[in-house]
């Protein structure tokens, strides 16, 4: 009888465990797949709408920011460094200050060519490339604001001149032979050009005036022939070594004052010595013709007087 009771107790135990599991499962809410899909759709729709709004705002801001800004005459114009620039290079650096602005618009001859970002300290810098020779009017304007932007009036005009042509000497005058230890040389090049006369270690320099005229005095000579080189340099930095040499003879027997070059009648053009010689020969021929004319006049007058006496 004891064995049967034990077997009976063992058989009834699983029934109690099964009931407990059923009661726990009944308390757990099982979500259906349809509900999860609905939530995912709602969340995805929200993100899509936000993305579209952000993209639309970005496009609007981009268009608004890049279109021409509105003029505000009350704004102060940016400042450019320098007044006039003269160079032989292909480029010139434009710099200055534009405090309170985000960008600076660069204009050449009234046409916008570049937009430059302003640094945190209010400075800006731009390398302007100008290949062709000539004069260019450069101005800048400041721009600020977002998304609505405003532009200031343009700055004062900066004139940039590109000059790649070497200077030439159109006139040069000096005595060919002097009786003094020094002589002067004058000529015409171009305004503000520098003229250098060199012989050995001796170097003499002068700057042309606004009309291109120059004069170099006190050029030292040695007894006998002296040969000098001439070099030219204009404001843009273009240089030229004149091919023709300056030749001056220092003879103690000569009565010519080398410093009285302005009174000399021997114009010698650099690179045109043949022309100078023709001028000299022409002057001699004129004197010869004048003498012949005087001789002819006196001869004809004498013949007439002789005939009148006989009559």
C-alpha positions in Angstrom: 0.0 0.0 0.0 2.9 2.4 0.7 4.3 1.9 -2.8 1.0 2.8 -4.4 0.8 6.0 -2.5 4.3 7.0 -3.6 3.4 6.3 -7.3 0.3 8.3 -7.0 2.1 11.3 -5.6 4.6 11.2 -8.4 2.0 11.1 -11.2 0.0 14.2 -9.9 3.1 16.5 -9.7 3.4 17.4 -13.4 -0.3 18.5 -13.5 0.5 21.3 -10.9 3.5 22.6 -12.9 1.6 22.7 -16.1 -1.1 24.9 -14.5 1.5 27.4 -13.2 3.0 27.8 -16.7 -0.4 28.4 -18.3 -1.1 31.1 -15.7 2.2 33.0 -16.5 1.7 32.8 -20.2 -1.7 34.2 -19.9 -0.3 37.3 -18.2 2.3 38.0 -21.0 0.9 40.2 -23.9 2.1 38.9 -27.3 2.3 41.7 -29.8 1.2 40.9 -33.3 3.4 41.5 -36.3 1.0 44.0 -37.8 1.5 46.3 -34.8 5.3 46.4 -35.1 5.0 47.2 -38.9 2.7 50.1 -38.1 5.1 51.6 -35.6 8.0 51.3 -38.0 6.0 53.0 -40.7 5.1 55.9 -38.4 8.8 56.4 -37.3 10.0 56.2 -40.9 7.5 58.7 -42.1 8.6 61.1 -39.4 12.2 60.8 -40.4 11.4 61.2 -44.1 9.4 64.4 -43.4 12.3 65.8 -41.3 14.8 64.9 -44.0 12.7 66.6 -46.7 12.4 69.8 -44.5 16.1 69.9 -43.9 16.9 69.4 -47.6 14.4 72.1 -48.6 15.9 74.5 -46.1 19.4 73.7 -47.4 18.4 74.3 -51.0 16.6 77.5 -50.0 19.6 78.8 -48.0 22.0 77.9 -50.8 20.0 79.7 -53.4 19.4 82.7 -51.2 23.1 82.8 -50.2 24.5 82.6 -53.7 22.2 85.0 -55.4 23.1 88.7 -55.8 22.9 90.4 -52.4 20.9 93.5 -51.8 22.7 96.9 -51.9 22.9 98.7 -48.6 24.3 102.2 -49.0 24.6 102.6 -45.3 27.3 100.0 -45.0 31.0 101.1 -45.0 33.1 100.0 -47.9 36.1 97.7 -47.2 39.6 99.1 -47.4 42.3 98.2 -50.0 46.0 98.6 -49.3 47.9 100.8 -51.8 46.9 103.4 -54.3 48.5 102.7 -57.6 50.4 99.5 -58.5 52.9 99.3 -61.4 54.5 96.0 -62.2 55.9 93.8 -64.9 54.6 90.6 -63.3 51.5 88.7 -64.4 49.9 89.1 -61.0 49.4 91.6 -58.1 48.2 90.9 -54.6 45.0 92.7 -53.5 44.7 92.9 -49.7 43.0 95.0 -47.1 40.5 95.0 -44.2 36.8 94.2 -44.2 35.7 94.1 -40.6 32.2 92.9 -40.0 31.9 91.2 -43.4 31.8 87.5 -44.4 33.0 87.9 -47.9 34.6 90.4 -50.3 33.6 90.7 -53.9 36.5 91.6 -56.2 35.8 93.7 -59.3 38.0 94.5 -62.3 36.9 97.2 -64.6 33.4 96.9 -63.0 33.0 93.2 -63.6 32.9 90.7 -60.7 35.7 88.2 -61.0 36.0 86.5 -57.5 34.5 86.2 -54.1 37.0 86.0 -51.2 36.3 84.9 -47.7 37.2 87.4 -44.9 39.4 86.0 -42.1 38.5 86.2 -38.5 40.7 89.2 -37.9 38.8 91.1 -40.7 41.6 90.8 -43.3 41.3 89.5 -46.8 43.9 88.7 -49.6 43.6 87.8 -53.2 46.1 87.2 -56.0 44.9 88.9 -59.1 46.2 87.5 -62.4 46.5 90.0 -65.2 48.5 88.7 -68.2 47.9 91.4 -70.8 49.6 94.8 -70.6 47.5 97.8 -69.7 45.7 99.6 -66.9 43.0 97.9 -64.8 40.6 99.5 -62.3 40.2 97.3 -59.2 37.5 97.7 -56.5 36.1 95.6 -53.7 32.7 95.4 -51.9 31.9 93.8 -48.6 29.0 91.2 -48.2 27.4 90.0 -45.0 24.1 88.4 -43.6 22.4 85.0 -43.8 20.2 83.9 -45.5 19.4 87.4 -46.6 22.6 89.1 -47.6 23.6 92.8 -48.0 26.4 94.3 -50.0 28.3 97.6 -49.4 29.2 100.2 -51.9 32.5 99.5 -53.7 35.8 100.9 -52.4 38.0 103.5 -53.9 39.5 102.5 -57.2 43.0 100.8 -57.2 44.7 101.3 -60.5 46.9 98.4 -61.5 49.3 98.9 -64.5 51.0 95.9 -66.1 54.1 97.0 -68.1 56.3 94.4 -69.6 58.0 96.7 -72.2 61.6 97.6 -71.6 62.4 101.3 -71.7 64.3 102.9 -74.6 66.5 106.0 -74.8 65.2 108.4 -77.4 67.8 111.1 -77.0 71.3 111.2 -75.6 73.8 114.1 -75.8 77.4 114.3 -74.7 80.7 115.8 -76.1 82.9 113.5 -78.2 86.1 115.2 -77.0 86.7 117.3 -74.0 89.6 119.1 -72.2 88.3 118.5 -68.7 88.6 115.5 -66.4 84.8 115.1 -66.2 81.8 115.5 -68.5 78.0 115.5 -68.4 75.5 113.3 -70.3 71.9 114.2 -70.9 69.0 112.5 -72.6 65.4 111.4 -72.7 64.1 108.0 -71.6 60.7 107.8 -69.9 59.2 109.3 -66.7 60.8 108.1 -63.5 63.2 105.7 -65.3 66.6 105.2 -63.8 69.7 105.7 -66.0 73.0 104.2 -65.0 76.4 104.9 -66.7 79.2 102.5 -65.9 82.9 102.1 -66.7 84.9 99.7 -64.7 84.1 100.3 -61.1 82.8 103.8 -61.8 79.0 104.0 -61.6 76.9 107.1 -62.1 73.1 107.2 -61.8 70.2 109.6 -62.3 66.4 109.4 -62.3 64.3 110.9 -65.1 61.8 113.6 -64.3 58.1 113.5 -65.2 59.0 114.3 -68.8 61.6 111.6 -69.1 64.6 114.0 -69.1 67.8 113.2 -67.2 71.3 114.6 -66.7 74.3 112.9 -65.2 77.2 115.3 -64.3 80.7 114.7 -63.0 81.5 111.5 -65.0 85.2 111.0 -64.5 87.5 110.5 -67.5 91.0 109.2 -68.0 93.4 110.7 -70.5 92.6 109.3 -73.9 89.5 107.4 -75.1 86.9 106.4 -72.6 84.1 103.9 -73.2 80.9 103.8 -71.0 77.9 101.4 -70.8 74.4 102.6 -70.3 71.7 100.7 -68.5 68.0 101.6 -68.2 65.3 100.5 -65.7 61.7 101.7 -65.6 59.3 101.9 -62.7 57.8 98.5 -63.5 61.3 96.9 -63.2 61.9 96.3 -66.9 65.6 96.6 -67.7 67.6 97.3 -70.9 71.3 97.4 -71.6 71.9 100.0 -74.4 73.9 98.4 -77.2 75.7 101.6 -78.3 78.5 102.7 -76.1 79.3 106.3 -74.9 82.7 107.2 -76.3 84.5 110.3 -75.0 88.1 111.4 -75.6 89.8 113.3 -72.8 92.5 115.5 -74.5 94.2 118.2 -72.4 94.7 120.2 -75.5 91.0 120.4 -76.2 89.2 123.6 -75.3 85.8 121.9 -74.9 84.2 121.9 -71.4 82.8 118.5 -70.7 80.3 119.9 -68.2 78.8 122.3 -70.8 77.0 119.5 -72.6 73.9 121.6 -73.1 75.8 124.0 -75.3 77.3 121.3 -77.5 76.2 120.9 -81.1 76.9 117.2 -81.3 73.7 115.3 -80.7 74.4 111.5 -80.5 71.4 109.3 -80.4 72.0 105.9 -78.7 71.7 103.2 -81.3 71.7 105.9 -84.1 75.3 107.0 -84.5 75.0 106.9 -88.2 72.2 109.5 -88.0 74.3 111.6 -85.7 77.2 111.5 -88.2 74.9 112.5 -91.0 73.8 115.5 -88.9 77.4 116.5 -88.5 78.2 116.1 -92.2 75.1 117.9 -93.0 76.2 120.9 -90.9 79.6 120.9 -92.7 77.9 120.8 -96.1 75.7 123.7 -95.1 78.7 125.8 -94.1 80.5 124.9 -97.4 77.4 125.9 -99.4 77.3 129.2 -97.5 80.9 129.9 -98.2 80.4 129.1 -101.9 77.3 131.4 -102.0 79.3 134.3 -100.5 82.2 133.8 -102.9 79.7 133.7 -105.8 78.0 136.9 -104.6 81.3 138.8 -104.2 82.5 137.6 -107.6 79.4 138.7 -109.3 79.5 142.1 -107.5 83.1 142.6 -108.5 82.3 141.8 -112.2 79.5 144.3 -112.2 81.6 147.0 -110.6 84.4 146.4 -113.1 82.0 146.7 -116.1 80.5 149.9 -114.7 83.9 151.5 -114.4 84.7 150.7 -118.0 81.4 152.1 -119.2 
